[in-house]
Amino acid sequence: MRNRWPQPRNRSRLPKFSEAPPADAAPPESATKGRRGNRVQKVGTVSSDKMQKTVVVRVDRLVRHPKYRRYVRRTSRFMAHDELGAATGDRVRIVETRPLSTRKRWRVVEIVQKAAK
Protein backbone atom coordinates (compact mmCIF):
# COMPACT_ATOMS: atom_id res chain seq x y z
CA MET A 1 0.00 0.00 0.00
CA ARG A 2 1.29 3.44 -0.89
CA ASN A 3 1.96 6.07 1.75
CA ARG A 4 -0.84 8.64 1.90
CA TRP A 5 1.38 11.67 2.50
CA PRO A 6 4.02 12.53 -0.09
CA GLN A 7 7.55 12.87 1.21
CA PRO A 8 9.60 15.99 0.37
CA ARG A 9 11.77 15.41 -2.68
CA ASN A 10 14.81 17.35 -1.57
CA ARG A 11 15.61 16.87 2.09
CA SER A 12 18.56 19.27 1.94
CA ARG A 13 16.10 22.21 1.81
CA LEU A 14 14.52 21.34 5.14
CA PRO A 15 15.55 23.58 8.05
CA LYS A 16 18.17 22.22 10.38
CA PHE A 17 17.03 22.53 13.96
CA SER A 18 20.44 21.85 15.44
CA GLU A 19 21.65 25.32 14.44
CA ALA A 20 20.54 27.78 17.08
CA PRO A 21 21.01 31.56 16.66
CA PRO A 22 23.58 33.20 18.92
CA ALA A 23 22.28 34.50 22.24
CA ASP A 24 23.20 38.12 21.46
CA ALA A 25 21.37 38.11 18.08
CA ALA A 26 18.45 40.50 17.61
CA PRO A 27 14.96 38.97 17.71
CA PRO A 28 13.30 38.38 14.35
CA GLU A 29 11.22 41.20 12.87
CA SER A 30 7.98 39.33 13.44
CA ALA A 31 8.63 39.25 17.20
CA THR A 32 9.00 43.04 17.39
CA LYS A 33 5.78 43.89 15.52
CA GLY A 34 3.43 42.78 18.27
CA ARG A 35 1.20 39.82 18.93
CA ARG A 36 -1.27 40.51 16.17
CA GLY A 37 1.18 40.97 13.30
CA ASN A 38 0.55 43.26 10.36
CA ARG A 39 -3.06 44.31 10.04
CA VAL A 40 -4.51 45.74 6.86
CA GLN A 41 -4.53 49.55 6.96
CA LYS A 42 -6.31 51.95 4.63
CA VAL A 43 -6.46 55.73 4.39
CA GLY A 44 -9.72 57.33 3.33
CA THR A 45 -12.10 60.25 3.73
CA VAL A 46 -14.99 60.28 6.19
CA SER A 47 -18.19 60.61 4.16
CA SER A 48 -20.72 60.26 6.98
CA ASP A 49 -20.60 60.71 10.75
CA LYS A 50 -24.32 60.61 11.52
CA MET A 51 -24.11 57.49 13.71
CA GLN A 52 -22.90 57.21 17.26
CA LYS A 53 -19.25 56.05 17.42
CA THR A 54 -19.39 54.94 13.77
CA VAL A 55 -18.20 56.69 10.62
CA VAL A 56 -18.41 55.73 6.97
CA VAL A 57 -14.98 55.98 5.32
CA ARG A 58 -14.65 56.27 1.55
CA VAL A 59 -11.42 54.73 0.22
CA ASP A 60 -10.46 55.55 -3.39
CA ARG A 61 -8.05 53.48 -5.44
CA LEU A 62 -6.89 53.64 -9.05
CA VAL A 63 -7.13 50.53 -11.21
CA ARG A 64 -5.94 50.21 -14.77
CA HIS A 65 -8.67 49.47 -17.31
CA PRO A 66 -7.83 46.20 -19.07
CA LYS A 67 -8.89 47.36 -22.54
CA TYR A 68 -8.30 51.12 -22.63
CA ARG A 69 -5.16 51.18 -20.41
CA ARG A 70 -6.45 54.24 -18.57
CA TYR A 71 -6.68 54.54 -14.82
CA VAL A 72 -10.19 54.42 -13.40
CA ARG A 73 -11.06 55.47 -9.86
CA ARG A 74 -12.81 52.80 -7.80
CA THR A 75 -14.43 53.64 -4.46
CA SER A 76 -15.06 51.37 -1.49
CA ARG A 77 -17.06 52.34 1.57
CA PHE A 78 -16.20 50.94 4.99
CA MET A 79 -18.05 51.39 8.26
CA ALA A 80 -15.49 52.00 10.99
CA HIS A 81 -15.66 52.29 14.77
CA ASP A 82 -14.68 55.82 15.81
CA GLU A 83 -13.60 56.70 19.35
CA LEU A 84 -11.57 59.74 18.21
CA GLY A 85 -14.48 61.86 17.01
CA ALA A 86 -13.74 62.18 13.30
CA ALA A 87 -15.99 64.53 11.32
CA THR A 88 -17.13 64.54 7.71
CA GLY A 89 -14.28 65.39 5.36
CA ASP A 90 -11.45 64.24 7.65
CA ARG A 91 -8.70 62.01 6.23
CA VAL A 92 -8.44 59.01 8.59
CA ARG A 93 -6.43 55.81 8.83
CA ILE A 94 -8.51 52.70 9.50
CA VAL A 95 -7.27 49.26 10.53
CA GLU A 96 -8.95 45.88 10.19
CA THR A 97 -10.33 44.38 13.39
CA ARG A 98 -12.72 41.72 14.61
CA PRO A 99 -16.40 42.06 13.67
CA LEU A 100 -17.99 44.69 15.89
CA SER A 101 -21.44 44.49 14.28
CA THR A 102 -23.06 43.17 11.12
CA ARG A 103 -21.22 45.56 8.77
CA LYS A 104 -18.54 47.11 11.00
CA ARG A 105 -15.11 45.42 10.81
CA TRP A 106 -12.77 48.42 10.81
CA ARG A 107 -11.54 50.86 13.47
CA VAL A 108 -10.25 54.44 13.16
CA VAL A 109 -6.71 54.61 14.58
CA GLU A 110 -5.72 58.17 13.68
CA ILE A 111 -7.00 61.32 12.05
CA VAL A 112 -4.42 62.09 9.37
CA GLN A 113 -5.81 65.48 8.35
CA LYS A 114 -8.72 67.50 9.69
CA ALA A 115 -11.28 68.82 7.22
CA ALA A 116 -11.07 72.50 6.26
CA LYS A 117 -13.84 74.47 7.97
C-alpha positions, 0 to 999 in steps of 0.5 A: 500500500502506498503512503498517503502523504508525499515525502519531500523530494529534496531533504537538503532544503529542510531547516536544520534545527540543530543550528541555534542563533547566537544568544546576542542576536536581535529577535526576528522582525515578526517578534518586534511587531506585536502579537497581532502581526501586520493588520490591513490599513487603509487611508480614506475620507470620512463621508458620513458621521451621523451614527454614534461612534461609527463613521463611513470611510470612503477609500479611493483606489486607481485601477488600470482598465484592461482594454483602454489602459487608462486609470479608473477610480474605484471607491469602497465604503467601509463602516469604521468604529470611531472613538476619536471623534472624526468629522465629515471630510477628515482624512483618517487611517482605519485598521482591520479588526474583529467584527464589531457588528453586522457591517462594522469590521474596521476601526479608526486609529488616527485622524491624518488630516482634519477637514477644512472648515 
